[in-house]
Amino acid sequence: MQPTPAVTIHASAAEGAPSIEEIVGKMVAQAAVALGAGVREYKRGKLSLQTKMAGADCIAQLYTARRFMAGDVDFDAVAREWGQRVLLESGGTDVDANTAEILVDGVLNILTRVVRLAAN
């Protein structure tokens, strides 16, 4: 799986609009994919600017969503549950439950640091 800078949500009129939980889950999964790509590149000795920017864009989108949903929903719980769900559904044989949990934890840890920095 390769990181891409934005989440694309596809829904037909018959399916209806995706829920906010599904959207957040897809955003978290995309950030997890970018994080995984970054880890692979770093292990090989070179983290590309493209991968860094993809990850940063994903975290920025999650930060915005978190702020938008503040007070209405337990964002971290939704992000954790649905992010793991989307990763498991879309990851094929590359992602098992343990890997999904680790990746989502990593994304949420980064997001927590960004939230703290923004608050200061």
Helices and strands as residue ranges (DSSP letters): H 20-43, H 49-69, H 75-90, G 92-94, H 97-119
